[in-house]
Amino acid sequence: MLSGEPSIVEAAAALLKAIVTRNPKAMVRLYSTGAFYFCLAYPGSNLLSIAQLFYATHVHQAFHGGEEAAVSSSLPLAKRSVLGGLLPESLLYVLERSGPSAFAAAMVSDSDTPEIVWTHKMRAENLIRQVFLKFQMRQIQCVAHCFFVDVKVSSWLPLWRTF
């Protein structure tokens, strides 16, 4: 997804969709792979395959208390969708009600209607930047964790060499 190459991104999104639609256990845990962040970080304009992946998966994630909570219709869409904290709720309703094609078109266009307020500039300067900041925070956490693990492992090496 992060390659930026349109054909690779399309193929990766289609492959992910094919895998998770045939595997319910993978479907509810897709959020834990970071795939949604990787898809949102893609700056290209050919978003149909990504929109199809989102359409098939975004409300079926067990990110807040299990699979039953994800499909509960008593919660607002922004709470049921894994994309709720990243995209405006109006775009989520476009995805749910109008389908992947309309969502892909809305993501790359400038809309200032009562239903959608979204611009290409908002995507480029806010959404993609927000996603990359999230990547940086995870990288810092991983580096800190790896350093901690390395320190722990290196403290065992002298003991291991004595055997």
C-alpha positions as CSV (number, residue, x, y, z in Angstrom):
1,M,0.0,0.0,0.0
2,L,2.8,2.4,0.8
3,S,4.6,1.8,-2.5
4,G,2.5,4.5,-4.2
5,E,2.4,2.5,-7.3
6,P,-1.3,2.5,-8.5
7,S,-1.3,-1.1,-9.9
8,I,0.3,-2.5,-6.7
9,V,-2.1,-0.6,-4.4
10,E,-5.1,-1.8,-6.4
11,A,-3.9,-5.4,-6.4
12,A,-3.1,-5.3,-2.7
13,A,-6.5,-3.9,-1.8
14,A,-8.3,-6.5,-4.0
15,L,-6.2,-9.3,-2.5
16,L,-6.9,-8.1,1.1
17,K,-10.6,-7.9,0.3
18,A,-10.6,-11.5,-1.2
19,I,-8.8,-12.9,1.9
20,V,-10.9,-11.3,4.5
21,T,-14.3,-11.9,2.8
22,R,-13.5,-15.6,2.8
23,N,-12.1,-15.7,6.4
24,P,-14.4,-14.2,9.1
25,K,-11.6,-14.4,11.8
26,A,-9.3,-12.3,9.6
27,M,-12.2,-10.0,8.8
28,V,-12.8,-8.9,12.4
29,R,-9.0,-8.4,13.1
30,L,-8.0,-6.6,9.9
31,Y,-7.8,-3.3,11.9
32,S,-4.9,-4.7,13.9
33,T,-2.7,-5.0,10.8
34,G,-2.7,-1.3,10.1
35,A,-4.2,-1.9,6.7
36,F,-6.8,0.9,7.1
37,Y,-4.0,3.4,7.9
38,F,-1.9,2.2,5.0
39,C,-4.9,2.6,2.6
40,L,-5.6,6.1,3.9
41,A,-2.0,7.1,3.5
42,Y,-2.1,6.4,-0.3
43,P,-2.0,9.7,-2.0
44,G,-3.2,8.6,-5.4
45,S,-6.6,9.2,-7.0
46,N,-7.5,5.6,-8.0
47,L,-9.3,4.7,-4.8
48,L,-12.0,2.3,-6.1
49,S,-10.3,-0.9,-4.9
50,I,-9.5,0.7,-1.5
51,A,-13.1,1.9,-1.3
52,Q,-14.3,-1.6,-2.1
53,L,-12.1,-3.0,0.7
54,F,-13.5,-0.4,3.1
55,Y,-17.1,-1.1,2.1
56,A,-16.6,-4.8,2.8
57,T,-14.8,-4.4,6.1
58,H,-15.0,-1.1,8.0
59,V,-18.0,-2.0,10.2
60,H,-17.0,-5.6,10.8
61,Q,-14.0,-4.8,12.9
62,A,-13.8,-6.0,16.5
63,F,-11.8,-2.9,17.7
64,H,-14.1,-1.9,20.5
65,G,-15.4,-4.9,22.5
66,G,-15.9,-7.7,20.0
67,E,-17.7,-8.5,16.8
68,E,-21.2,-8.0,18.2
69,A,-20.4,-4.4,19.2
70,A,-19.1,-3.6,15.7
71,V,-22.3,-4.6,14.0
72,S,-24.7,-3.1,16.6
73,S,-27.0,-0.7,14.9
74,S,-27.6,1.2,18.1
75,L,-24.3,2.9,17.9
76,P,-23.7,5.8,15.5
77,L,-21.8,4.9,12.3
78,A,-18.7,6.8,13.4
79,K,-18.5,4.5,16.5
80,R,-19.2,1.3,14.6
81,S,-16.7,2.0,11.8
82,V,-12.9,1.6,12.3
83,L,-12.7,4.7,10.1
84,G,-14.8,6.8,12.4
85,G,-11.8,8.5,14.1
86,L,-10.1,9.3,10.8
87,L,-12.8,10.4,8.4
88,P,-15.8,12.6,8.8
89,E,-19.0,10.8,9.5
90,S,-20.5,12.2,6.3
91,L,-18.0,10.3,4.2
92,L,-18.8,7.1,6.1
93,Y,-22.4,7.6,5.2
94,V,-21.5,8.1,1.6
95,L,-19.6,4.7,1.8
96,E,-22.5,3.0,3.4
97,R,-25.4,4.4,1.5
98,S,-24.0,5.2,-2.0
99,G,-21.3,2.5,-2.2
100,P,-17.6,2.3,-3.0
101,S,-17.7,4.2,-6.3
102,A,-19.3,7.3,-4.7
103,F,-17.0,7.1,-1.8
104,A,-13.9,6.9,-4.0
105,A,-15.1,9.9,-6.0
106,A,-15.9,11.9,-2.9
107,M,-12.4,11.2,-1.4
108,V,-10.6,12.8,-4.4
109,S,-13.0,15.6,-5.1
110,D,-13.9,18.9,-3.6
111,S,-17.4,18.8,-2.1
112,D,-19.2,21.6,-0.2
113,T,-22.7,20.3,0.1
114,P,-25.0,19.9,3.1
115,E,-24.2,16.1,3.0
116,I,-20.4,16.4,2.5
117,V,-17.8,19.0,3.3
118,W,-14.6,17.5,2.1
119,T,-11.8,18.8,-0.2
120,H,-8.7,17.4,-1.8
121,K,-6.7,19.8,0.4
122,M,-8.3,18.3,3.5
123,R,-7.2,14.9,2.4
124,A,-3.7,15.9,1.4
125,E,-2.9,18.2,4.3
126,N,-4.9,16.8,7.1
127,L,-5.8,13.1,6.6
128,I,-2.6,11.9,5.0
129,R,-0.4,14.0,7.4
130,Q,-2.4,12.6,10.4
131,V,-1.8,9.0,9.2
132,F,1.9,9.6,8.8
133,L,2.1,11.1,12.2
134,K,0.5,8.0,13.6
135,F,3.1,5.9,11.7
136,Q,5.9,8.0,13.3
137,M,4.4,7.5,16.8
138,R,4.3,3.7,16.2
139,Q,7.8,3.7,14.9
140,I,9.0,5.5,18.1
141,Q,7.1,3.0,20.2
142,C,8.6,0.1,18.3
143,V,12.2,1.5,18.6
144,A,11.7,2.0,22.3
145,H,10.3,-1.5,22.7
146,C,13.1,-3.0,20.6
147,F,15.7,-1.2,22.7
148,F,14.1,-2.6,25.8
149,V,14.0,-6.1,24.4
150,D,17.6,-5.8,23.2
151,V,18.7,-4.7,26.7
152,K,16.9,-7.6,28.2
153,V,18.3,-10.1,25.7
154,S,21.8,-8.7,25.9
155,S,21.8,-9.1,29.7
156,W,21.2,-12.9,29.2
157,L,24.0,-13.4,26.6
158,P,26.8,-13.7,29.2
159,L,24.9,-16.3,31.0
160,W,24.2,-18.2,27.8
161,R,27.9,-18.3,26.9
162,T,28.8,-20.0,30.2
163,F,26.8,-23.2,29.3
